[in-house]
């Protein structure tokens, strides 16, 4: 019987008591529910799932106790549940199942914060700030979180993630800490700065921000845990921001929507563009700087299209983002190398970039005016001076003719037949000049055609594209580089590239450079074209440039062959089937 009584007592559930530290709090504060289980030293499972409906479980702690009173030993374990209410108003802390016992439930009241801001006596305070309550879609919205605290230190700071729907969010730099004196009290400040770019019009909801961390009096070290370190929470109400659609005044056709505080666009040239000669190269650099937009949001300017009498080689754009005075400043730099291939004047069209001024709320336009490139013949400085003198003389002659004509017309005694005769003479003179110009042009064309060398392209391009032909094409190219003129080198380069890359549509050096994807080889091609398009007596692709081109192509070819051999060696070996079908 005694054994049965002992077994019955052993099977009885332990006594469970619960308590709560307070039943009325301000939003952002936590409550602690303590569950005390008597007579057990751990091993008790508490079902926490019912709490998650109305609360976030900030932390759980347990501590076992043992004491002796009048030779009677008592033991118990305390389980502290730190809870953060999700909503305002009355919230129910539900009963829990603990060691076969149902605990007591509690009702707490969560009040709205006073809104008085940082006041005396507060040891921790959370503040959030936005730059504007109404923005355009894709416009910059700055969001700042500041945590103020009065005691010595803060550890393990953890904030609610800033993840509003339909928006791009970026943390600006790293969180930083500093001190600030407010009403005679020195506060430590922990600050995080974000930039938000709304991607859809409507209402942007920035959720409430909750801070969780540990406060310490500064006496802790890395060996012993500071007994004064304790968990704390703070709360800041979120925001609702109106996101406006792009204005109807903004020209939408083929234009990227650019809402910003300021956008500037600038252009630089590597040399004087009025003194170029055939074969000369010049670099054009265009930079866009936008205050309030990220670099990747800035559009390409599409200035690398074909230009008459110019070969255009675009470089990869440089896209950057900086933070200046708390604002995002994005930039995009595009660089193009232009190689002159013929004489004459070339007009580079103007660039217009419409953008929306978010401060003045109006349409603006960033502009680069049109540029005039003059490609002179050899000795272009003298030619340009002669042309300028001729223009000045023509202008003076035109002015004199205008004055004389005005005197004739103003004289009432001038017969009409004189005016008709003068008109006829002018027409005859112009017709004669046109006829002489046509004859001279035909003669020059015939002479140029007779003097121009004829290059044989057909033999190099007529080969079928096959692996067996690549070696012969490379041998022809090597011989051409060592002996032939720049034009023949160009033809054999293209012929070899067609075989090597199996590309029947490859007909120019620009296509070959894209296949090779090598900046040094591209630069060598530029030197080759400069020699090609220079004047007859200036066509000079010297021996060092030839050797460099030969070395670059050979190294590229050998490197690719080595890579293919390594890939073949590293490929897993597969045994042949035991039985063949």
C-alpha positions in Angstrom: 0.0 0.0 0.0 2.8 2.4 0.9 4.4 1.7 -2.5 1.2 2.5 -4.3 0.9 5.8 -2.4 4.4 6.7 -3.3 3.8 6.0 -7.0 0.6 8.1 -6.9 2.5 11.0 -5.4 5.2 10.6 -7.9 2.7 10.8 -10.8 1.0 13.9 -9.5 1.8 17.0 -11.6 4.0 19.6 -9.9 2.5 22.8 -8.5 2.6 25.7 -11.0 2.3 29.4 -10.2 2.3 32.4 -12.6 2.8 36.1 -12.2 3.1 39.2 -14.4 5.2 42.2 -13.7 2.5 44.8 -14.8 -0.8 45.0 -16.5 -0.7 48.5 -18.1 2.1 49.6 -20.4 2.9 52.0 -23.2 3.3 50.8 -26.7 6.9 49.8 -27.2 7.3 48.4 -23.7 7.4 44.7 -22.8 5.8 42.6 -20.0 7.3 39.7 -18.3 5.3 36.6 -17.4 7.0 34.4 -14.8 6.0 30.7 -14.6 7.2 28.9 -11.4 7.3 25.1 -11.4 7.8 23.7 -7.9 9.8 20.6 -7.2 11.4 20.2 -10.6 14.9 21.0 -11.8 14.4 21.6 -15.5 13.0 19.3 -18.1 9.6 21.1 -18.2 8.2 21.9 -21.6 6.0 25.1 -22.0 3.8 25.4 -25.1 4.4 29.0 -26.3 2.5 28.9 -29.5 -0.7 30.4 -28.0 1.3 33.6 -27.1 2.4 34.3 -30.7 -1.1 35.5 -31.8 -0.9 38.7 -29.9 2.7 38.9 -28.8 6.2 38.7 -30.0 8.4 36.6 -27.7 11.4 38.7 -27.1 13.3 36.3 -24.9 12.9 33.3 -22.5 15.1 32.7 -19.4 15.1 30.0 -16.7 16.6 29.9 -13.3 16.6 27.0 -10.8 16.4 27.6 -7.0 17.0 25.3 -4.0 16.6 26.2 -0.2 16.3 24.4 3.1 13.8 25.6 5.8 13.5 23.7 9.1 15.3 20.8 7.6 12.9 20.7 4.7 14.3 21.2 1.2 12.3 23.2 -1.3 13.1 23.5 -5.0 11.6 25.3 -7.9 12.4 26.7 -11.4 11.4 30.1 -12.7 10.7 30.6 -16.4 10.6 34.3 -17.4 8.8 35.0 -20.7 9.5 38.6 -22.0 6.5 39.5 -24.3 6.1 42.4 -26.7 2.4 43.3 -27.6 1.6 43.6 -31.3 -1.4 46.0 -31.0 -2.8 48.8 -28.9 -5.7 48.3 -26.4 -6.5 45.4 -24.2 -4.5 42.2 -25.0 -5.1 38.8 -23.5 -2.2 36.7 -22.2 -3.7 33.3 -22.7 -3.4 30.3 -20.3 -0.5 28.0 -20.9 -0.1 24.2 -20.6 2.8 23.6 -18.2 3.7 20.1 -16.9 0.1 18.9 -17.2 -1.3 22.1 -15.5 -3.2 25.0 -17.0 -1.9 28.4 -15.9 -3.8 31.6 -15.2 -4.6 34.0 -18.0 -4.0 37.8 -17.8 -5.4 40.9 -19.4 -3.1 43.9 -20.1 -3.7 47.3 -21.5 -1.4 48.8 -24.1 -1.6 52.6 -24.3 -0.5 55.0 -27.1 2.8 56.8 -26.4 2.4 60.3 -25.1 4.1 61.8 -28.2 6.1 64.2 -26.1 9.4 63.0 -27.5 12.6 62.5 -25.6 12.0 63.6 -22.0 13.8 63.7 -18.7 14.2 60.4 -16.9 14.0 58.2 -20.1 16.9 55.9 -20.3 16.0 54.7 -23.9 14.0 56.3 -26.7 13.5 55.4 -30.3 12.9 58.0 -33.0 12.2 57.7 -36.8 12.2 60.5 -39.3 11.3 60.7 -43.0 12.4 63.3 -45.5 8.9 63.9 -47.0 5.3 62.8 -46.6 4.6 62.8 -50.3 6.9 61.8 -53.2 6.8 60.7 -56.8 7.2 57.1 -57.9 10.9 56.2 -57.9 11.8 59.5 -56.1 14.3 59.3 -53.2 12.8 59.0 -49.8 15.2 59.3 -46.8 14.4 57.3 -43.7 16.4 57.6 -40.4 16.2 55.6 -37.2 17.8 57.0 -34.0 18.0 55.3 -30.7 18.8 57.5 -27.7 20.1 55.9 -24.4 21.5 57.4 -21.2 23.4 54.5 -19.6 26.9 53.5 -20.5 26.5 51.0 -23.3 24.2 49.1 -25.7 24.8 45.6 -26.9 23.3 43.4 -29.6 21.1 46.1 -31.2 18.3 44.6 -33.3 15.8 46.6 -35.2 12.7 45.6 -37.3 13.7 45.2 -40.9 12.7 48.1 -43.1 11.0 46.2 -45.9 7.9 48.2 -47.2 6.1 46.6 -50.1 6.7 47.8 -53.7 9.9 49.7 -52.9 13.6 49.4 -53.1 15.4 49.9 -49.8 19.1 50.5 -49.3 21.1 51.1 -46.1 23.3 54.2 -46.5 26.7 53.3 -45.2 27.1 51.7 -41.8 25.2 52.5 -38.6 27.2 55.0 -36.5 27.2 56.1 -32.9 27.8 59.5 -31.4 26.8 61.6 -28.3 24.3 64.4 -28.1 23.5 66.8 -25.2 19.7 67.3 -24.8 18.3 69.5 -22.0 21.5 69.1 -20.0 21.5 65.2 -20.3 24.1 63.5 -22.3 22.7 60.8 -24.6 24.4 58.1 -26.7 22.8 57.9 -30.1 22.8 54.9 -32.4 21.7 56.0 -35.9 20.8 54.1 -39.2 20.0 55.8 -42.4 18.1 54.3 -45.3 17.0 55.5 -48.8 13.7 54.2 -50.2 12.7 54.3 -53.8 9.0 53.6 -54.2 8.2 51.5 -57.3 4.5 51.9 -57.5 2.1 54.9 -57.0 -0.4 54.8 -54.2 0.3 54.5 -50.5 3.7 53.4 -49.2 3.5 51.9 -45.7 6.6 52.0 -43.6 5.9 49.6 -40.7 6.4 50.3 -37.0 10.0 50.0 -35.9 10.8 47.9 -32.8 14.2 47.9 -31.1 15.5 45.0 -29.0 18.8 44.9 -27.3 20.7 44.8 -24.0 21.7 47.7 -21.9 24.8 47.6 -19.6 26.4 49.9 -17.1 29.8 49.4 -18.8 31.3 47.2 -16.1 31.0 43.9 -18.2 34.0 42.2 -19.8 34.7 39.3 -22.1 35.2 36.8 -19.3 32.3 37.3 -17.0 28.8 38.3 -18.0 27.7 41.6 -16.4 24.8 40.9 -14.0 23.5 44.4 -14.7 23.0 43.7 -18.4 19.3 43.4 -19.2 17.1 43.2 -22.3 15.2 46.3 -23.3 12.8 47.3 -26.1 11.8 50.5 -27.7 9.1 51.4 -30.3 8.5 54.0 -33.0 5.3 54.4 -35.0 5.6 53.8 -38.8 4.6 56.1 -41.6 2.2 56.2 -44.5 3.6 58.1 -47.5 1.6 59.2 -50.6 3.4 58.1 -53.8 2.3 60.1 -56.8 2.4 58.9 -60.4 4.7 60.7 -62.9 3.3 64.0 -64.1 1.5 64.1 -67.5 3.8 67.0 -68.5 6.8 64.7 -68.5 7.6 63.5 -72.1 7.2 59.7 -71.7 8.2 58.6 -75.2 11.7 57.1 -75.2 12.6 59.0 -72.0 13.5 57.5 -68.7 11.5 59.0 -65.8 14.1 60.9 -63.7 12.8 62.6 -60.5 15.7 64.3 -58.7 16.8 67.4 -56.9 19.3 68.3 -59.5 20.8 66.6 -62.7 23.9 67.9 -64.5 25.4 66.6 -67.7 28.9 67.5 -68.9 31.2 66.7 -71.8 35.0 66.7 -72.3 37.2 65.9 -75.2 40.8 64.6 -74.9 42.1 67.0 -77.6 41.1 69.9 -79.9 38.4 68.5 -82.2 38.9 71.2 -84.9 42.5 70.1 -85.7 42.0 66.3 -86.5 43.4 64.6 -89.5 42.5 61.2 -91.0 43.7 58.4 -88.7 43.7 60.6 -85.6 41.8 59.4 -82.5 40.0 61.5 -79.9 38.1 60.5 -76.7 34.8 61.9 -75.8 33.7 61.6 -72.1 30.1 62.3 -71.0 29.2 62.4 -67.3 25.7 62.6 -65.7 25.5 63.5 -62.0 22.1 63.2 -60.3 21.3 64.4 -56.8 18.6 62.1 -55.5 19.0 59.1 -57.9 21.1 56.0 -57.7 23.7 55.5 -60.4 22.0 52.4 -62.0 18.8 54.4 -62.5 20.5 56.8 -64.9 19.9 55.9 -68.6 22.5 55.3 -71.3 22.8 58.2 -73.7 23.0 56.0 -76.8 25.8 58.2 -78.3 27.8 55.3 -79.7 25.8 55.1 -82.9 27.5 55.3 -86.3 28.9 58.7 -87.2 29.9 59.7 -90.8 33.7 59.6 -91.4 34.2 58.2 -87.9 34.7 54.8 -86.3 33.2 54.8 -82.8 34.5 52.5 -80.0 32.5 52.7 -76.8 34.0 51.7 -73.5 32.2 50.2 -70.6 30.3 52.8 -68.6 31.4 53.7 -65.0 28.4 53.8 -62.7 28.8 55.1 -59.1 26.8 56.1 -56.0 27.9 58.4 -53.2 26.2 59.8 -50.1 26.7 63.5 -49.8 25.0 65.4 -46.9 22.7 62.5 -46.4 21.5 62.4 -50.0 22.2 59.8 -52.6 24.2 61.2 -55.5 24.4 58.8 -58.5 26.7 59.2 -61.6 27.2 57.6 -64.9 30.3 58.2 -67.1 30.4 57.1 -70.7 33.6 57.2 -72.8 33.8 56.8 -76.6 36.9 56.7 -78.8 36.4 58.2 -82.2 38.9 57.5 -85.0 38.7 59.8 -88.1 38.5 57.9 -91.4 38.0 60.7 -93.9 38.2 64.5 -94.3 35.4 66.9 -93.8 33.2 68.3 -91.0 31.2 66.1 -88.7 28.3 67.3 -86.6 27.9 65.5 -83.3 24.2 66.1 -82.4 23.1 67.7 -79.1 22.0 65.6 -76.2 18.8 66.4 -74.3 18.0 64.7 -71.0 14.6 65.6 -69.6 14.2 65.3 -65.8 11.7 66.3 -63.1 12.8 68.8 -60.5 11.2 67.4 -57.3 11.9 70.6 -55.3 10.4 73.1 -57.8 7.9 70.4 -59.0 8.5 71.2 -62.7 10.1 69.8 -65.9 13.7 70.6 -66.6 16.1 69.6 -69.3 19.9 68.9 -69.1 21.6 69.5 -72.3 24.9 69.2 -74.1 25.0 71.4 -77.3 26.0 70.0 -80.6 29.7 69.7 -81.4 31.5 70.3 -84.8 34.5 68.0 -85.5 36.7 69.2 -88.4 38.9 66.5 -90.0 41.5 68.4 -92.1 43.7 67.1 -94.8 47.4 66.7 -94.1 48.7 70.1 -93.3 45.3 71.0 -92.0 46.4 74.0 -90.0 47.4 75.8 -93.2 44.3 74.7 -95.0 42.1 75.8 -92.2 43.8 79.3 -92.1 43.4 79.6 -95.9 39.7 78.6 -95.6 39.2 81.2 -92.9 40.8 83.9 -95.0 38.7 82.9 -97.9 35.5 83.1 -95.8 36.5 86.6 -94.6 37.1 87.8 -98.2 33.9 86.2 -99.4 32.0 88.0 -96.6 33.6 91.3 -97.5 32.8 90.8 -101.2 29.3 89.9 -100.4 28.8 93.0 -98.4 30.2 95.2 -101.2 28.0 93.6 -103.7 25.0 94.2 -101.5 25.9 97.9 -101.1 26.3 98.3 -104.8 23.1 96.6 -105.6 21.3 98.7 -103.0 22.6 101.9 -104.7 21.4 100.7 -108.1 18.0 99.8 -106.9 17.6 103.1 -105.0 18.4 105.1 -108.1 15.3 106.1 -109.9 17.3 106.7 -113.1 18.7 103.2 -113.4 17.1 101.5 -116.5 15.5 98.2 -116.1 17.5 96.6 -118.9 20.7 97.1 -117.0 19.3 95.2 -114.1 18.2 92.4 -116.4 21.6 92.3 -118.1 23.4 92.0 -114.8 21.2 89.2 -113.7 21.9 87.3 -116.9 25.7 87.8 -116.5 25.5 86.4 -113.0 23.6 83.3 -114.1 26.1 82.7 -116.9 29.1 83.0 -114.6 27.5 80.6 -112.0 26.7 78.1 -114.8 30.3 78.3 -116.1 31.7 77.8 -112.6 29.5 74.7 -112.0 30.6 73.2 -115.3 34.3 73.7 -114.5 33.8 72.2 -111.0 32.1 69.1 -112.5 34.9 68.5 -114.9 37.5 69.0 -112.2 35.7 66.6 -109.9 35.5 63.9 -112.6 39.2 64.2 -113.3 40.1 64.0 -109.6 37.9 60.9 -109.2 39.4 59.2 -112.2 42.9 60.0 -110.9 42.2 58.7 -107.5 40.7 55.5 -108.9 43.8 55.0 -111.0 46.2 55.7 -108.2 44.3 53.6 -105.6 45.8 50.2 -105.0 43.5 47.2 -105.6 43.4 44.7 -102.8 42.4 41.1 -103.3 39.7 40.3 -100.8 38.1 37.5 -102.6 40.7 34.8 -102.0 40.8 35.4 -98.3 37.0 35.6 -97.9 36.2 32.8 -100.4 37.4 30.0 -98.2 34.7 27.9 -96.6 34.6 28.2 -92.8 36.2 25.0 -91.5 38.5 24.1 -88.7 41.1 22.9 -91.2 41.3 26.4 -92.8 42.0 28.3 -89.6 45.7 27.3 -89.6 46.3 28.5 -93.2 44.5 31.8 -92.5 46.7 32.3 -89.5 49.8 31.7 -91.5 48.6 34.2 -94.1 48.0 36.7 -91.4 51.4 36.3 -89.8 53.1 36.8 -93.3 50.9 39.8 -93.9 51.8 41.4 -90.5 55.5 41.1 -91.2 55.4 42.3 -94.9 52.2 43.8 -96.1 50.7 47.3 -95.8 48.0 48.2 -93.2 45.1 47.5 -95.5 46.3 44.0 -96.3 46.9 43.3 -92.6 43.3 44.4 -91.9 41.9 42.0 -94.6 43.9 39.0 -93.3 42.9 39.8 -89.7 39.2 39.6 -90.7 39.8 36.5 -92.8 41.4 34.7 -89.9 38.7 35.9 -87.5 36.0 34.4 -89.7 37.7 31.0 -89.6 38.7 31.1 -85.9 35.3 32.2 -84.6 33.2 30.4 -87.3 31.5 33.6 -88.1 30.5 34.2 -91.7 29.1 37.6 -90.9 32.4 39.0 -89.6 33.5 41.7 -92.1 35.2 44.5 -90.0 37.7 44.9 -87.2 35.1 46.2 -84.8 33.3 42.8 -85.0 36.6 41.0 -84.5 37.5 43.1 -81.5 34.2 42.2 -79.9 34.9 38.5 -80.4 38.4 38.8 -78.9 37.3 41.0 -76.0 40.8 42.2 -75.2 41.5 45.9 -74.6 45.1 45.7 -75.7 44.2 44.1 -79.0 41.5 46.7 -79.6 44.1 49.4 -79.0 46.4 47.8 -81.6 43.5 47.7 -84.1 43.1 51.5 -83.5 46.8 52.1 -84.4 46.3 49.9 -87.5 43.3 52.0 -88.6 45.1 55.2 -87.9 47.9 54.1 -90.2 45.3 53.0 -92.8 43.5 56.3 -93.0 46.5 58.6 -92.8 47.9 60.4 -95.8 49.9 58.4 -98.4 53.3 59.6 -97.0 52.2 59.2 -93.4 51.0 55.6 -93.6 53.3 54.1 -91.0 52.6 50.9 -89.1 56.1 50.5 -87.7 57.9 47.3 -86.9 57.3 47.5 -83.1 53.5 47.8 -83.7 53.6 44.9 -86.1 55.5 42.7 -83.6 53.1 43.7 -80.8 50.0 42.8 -83.0 51.6 39.4 -84.0 52.4 38.7 -80.3 48.9 39.6 -79.1 47.1 37.4 -81.6 49.5 34.5 -81.1 49.2 34.7 -77.3 45.4 34.8 -77.6 45.4 31.8 -79.9 47.8 29.8 -77.8 45.9 30.7 -74.5 42.6 29.5 -75.9 44.2 26.3 -77.2 45.7 25.7 -73.7 42.4 26.3 -72.0 40.6 23.8 -74.3 43.3 21.2 -73.5 42.9 21.7 -69.8 39.1 21.4 -70.0 39.5 18.2 -71.9 42.0 16.8 -69.4 39.8 17.7 -66.4 36.6 16.2 -68.0 35.6 13.0 -66.1 36.6 9.8 -67.9 33.6 7.6 -68.8 34.1 3.9 -69.2 32.7 2.5 -72.4 29.7 0.2 -72.0 30.4 -3.4 -71.2 28.1 -4.6 -73.9 27.5 -2.7 -77.1 24.1 -2.6 -78.6 
